[in-house]
Amino acid sequence: MVRVKHLILDVLKPHQPNGLAFASALAEKCPDCHIKYTVVEVDEKTESVILSIAGDNIRFEIIEEAISTMGASIHSIDEVEVVGTDPAA
């Protein structure tokens, strides 16, 4: 079994919800995660942001669904850290 420990995602999102609400909504879906939200570009209707998500066992599909629900989309997965676990443990 593999656990995801850290993700860096390039995300395109509308201006609303704002960064605080967006990051807070993600943290609610992934309670053991630390979310860092960094704006890298702003245009008239959207923002490009880098999300750094760290946790003990990040469930990507839950994060992906939450991002989509807020009207945003993942452009790319820029960094991943995973750890394997001993199946006998």
C-alpha angles and dihedrals in degrees: 000000000000126000122204109225104172137015132182112198131187105217133184113207140166117255090257128093091044122230096268094050092044095051092042092053090052091048090053090056092047105034097179092050132103111217124200116189118196124179112218102170138011129195134170097287108010146039129215110218137179114223118200110194121185128179145126096265114004114195102214095193091058092049091046092051093048091051091050093047089058091055096258132120135210111241095185147342101239101179136012133185118190133171127205120226129210107258090208092058 
